[in-house]
Amino acid sequence: MSSQGRIDVIVGTSNFGYPDNFWGNSESHIIQAFQLMKKHGSKKLDTAKAYFGSEAKLGAMKAGTDFDLDLDTKWLGGYDRADDANTRSYMLSSARQSIETLAVPQVDVFYLHAPVLNTPLEESLAGINDAHKAGLFRRLGLSNYPPTEVQRLYDVAKNNGFVLPTVYQGNYSAVARKPEADLFPVLRKLGISFVAYSPIAGGFLTKTREQIESGGTRFSPDQMFGIYHKLYVKDSYLSALEEWGKIAEEEQISKAELAYRWVVYHSILRKQYGDGIVFGSSSLSQMEETLLACNRGPLSEKAVEAIEQIWEKVKDEAGVDNYQTIFSGN
């Protein structure tokens, strides 16, 4: 598979607001990050209510006005445990709060970060529709929704004359391709574009087996609710890391670049459908390396075939996404 032209490359900001990390401590670095984005053809930032301090940092930096960058954000959705979470009035007031915090008149995509389970769907969608009619966002997005729930939400929205979802953000990489079989047919049928998060499998594809097994990383069972341990620390996946490293060596590129370029140029994603990729970084140099990688074009045919063989070896143990790993163990 090879896409027609480069898909959208979006910069994730999940760590921009933390006060004790690189981005949180230096506004000058964030300004340089915005400049790097424009230099390399990326114009959008992805944030969320769940990303501690990220919306506030982007708003304080006037990212959407002074730097003319498009912004996407997310309601907590199924992650929200407030008593009135996801009610009609709550969805509208929550959207207004994000817009005020981000210091913009509207965002491009406003996502539901995870399936809403504690409120009738019609009520949540009514509030979302109110926010759309108020001009707070241009497009509705979904994230971490199973295919059946995507269809159900779409049908409820359509039957009630509400704004329809047109973007989906989900877990996808060279070793996380389950959505190809069940989710993508639904998205294509409904005209919903796809934005891939975790294109390097949460960093798994940049590691060695020894690094993973030595512990002390996000892949340890006691880190981050065990999400990444459950998704990737499996025999077939650990065995695949050595093969992944060999492919990168033969291509004379980093393991991270191999992962990014596969998603951008050889996956099921297509520019014609408005698909994209969102990535995070911990430094300016890492951000620029990723932006450059996404612009370097397709991999060799030999590399693509070898990556396909890796998927064949791991697919039977593949999980789905972060949300379903937490709440259903899949």
Summary of the structure (lengths in Angstrom):
residues: 330
radius of gyration: 19.3
end to end distance: 27.2
largest distance: 55.7
contacts: 1137
relative contact order: 0.14
helix: 50%
strand: 14%
